[in-house]
Structure formats: C-alpha cells, structure tokens
Amino acid sequence: MWNAFHALLEAKFHENPYDHRIAPSPIIAEILEKMANVIGASGLGGKEWAQWLELAPDRREWRVALNHVRLEQEWLDEPHANRVEYAKRLLSPFRVGETLIERFLSEALEMKRV
C-alpha cells in the first residue's frame, strides 16, 4: 500500500508530468484519499502522518499544483464553487482547509493575470 501510494503521489505531483490529466482526476483524488486514510489508520505513516498530510504553501506539492493551474487555466473561469472543488481534487490527498483553498485560488488567479 505504501509504495502504491507514493507512486500515485509522484505521478500526480511530478514537476514535469507526462500526462496532465492525472493531477486533477477525481478518480486519482479519491484513491489517494482512501489510501491516505488506510495508511493513517494502520500506523504505516508513523506519528507524523497527520502533520505530513497538512499541506502548506511552502511545500513542493503546492508549487507543482500551481504550475498545473498555469497550464490548465480554463477552470479559473468556472463559478467559485467549481473552482473550490477542482482545487480540492488537485491538492488531494493533502488536508487543506477553507483558508488555504482560498489562498490557492487567489494565487492561481494571480498567475492567470500575469
């Protein structure tokens, strides 16, 4: 389970992905969420697992997700609720509260203007 989780995570947050459809995929997001929950419940992730799942803007995954947004800007024209759901899928399996989602959307919109 651990290796499969990391393989999917690397495919999703690769800095130069071969297939850009992986990152926002609802299926991949759901699988990673379920795997993260199993890893946490089983203790495979260790004591720091919950903390590791808390995404912060200084993490590589945040940067990679923003880069994906730069390549796929069409979703930024969607209604706000759709943008929030897209961002949650893009950032899955990481735990991102409403404040960080709004920050992510703000940074993504700023990138669109540039």
N, C-alpha and C positions, 0 to 999 in steps of 0.2 A: 504494500500500500504506500509506504513511504517513498519508494523510488518512482512509482507511478505518479504520485502527487507532484514530486519535483520535476518530473519530465513534462507534465502538463503545464506546470507553473512556468518552466523555462520556455516552452513553446508560446505561451500566452504573453510573457513579458520579455521576449527576446528583443534585443535592441535593433536587430536587422532581420525581421521575420520574413520567411519565405511566403507565408500565407497570412495576409492581413485580416482574414475573416475569423481567425481563431480568437483573437483578443476580445471582440465584443459578442462572441457566440453565447446565446443564452444556455445552450446545452453544456458547453465547457464551464460556464459560470456555475451552473447547478452541480455538475460533477465535482468541481473543486470545492464548493461549499460543503457538500456531503462528505468528501474525503477529509477536509479540514476538521469537521465535527467528529468524525470517527478517530482521527489521529489525536485530537484533544481528549476525547473520552477514554481512549485506550492508554493514554500516557506516552505514546510514541514521541510526541513533540517535546517532552520534558516540561520542567516547571515554567519555562519562559514562553511556552507555546502561545498562551493568550496574549501576552505582551507582543510577541513577534507578529501576530495577526493584526495588531493595531497599526494601520498604515499612517505614515507621516509624510509631509511634503518633501522631506529631505531624502526619502528612500528612492532607490533606483526604479522600483516599480511605478512610483508616482510619475517620474520623469518619462519612463517608457510609455505609460498610458497617455500622457500629454502629447508625446510625439505621435502616437497613433491618432489622436484627435487632429493633429496638424495635417495628417494625410487623409483623414475622412471627415471633412468639415460639414458635410450635408446635414448631419444630425443636429448641428447647432442652430438650425433654422426651425427645428421642431418646437412644439409647445414645451413649456418648462417641465411639466410632469414627465414627458417623454425623455427629455434630456437627463433628468434625475435618474430614471430607470436605466438608461443607457450607460450613464456614468457608474452606477452600482454594478452593472454587469461587467463593465470594462475593468473595474477595480477589484472584482471578486477574485479570491476568497477573503480579501482583507476586510477588516471591520472599519467602516468609515461612517461616522455619524453625520448628521444633517449639516453641521457647520463645515466639516471638511468636504462634503459633497458640494456645497455652495462655493467653497474656495476653489475646488477643482473646476467647476463650471465657469467661475469668474476668470480663472487663468486660461481656460480653453477659449472663452470668448475673446479675451485679450489677444491671444495668439491669432485668432481669426482676423482681427483688425490690423494686425501687422503685415 
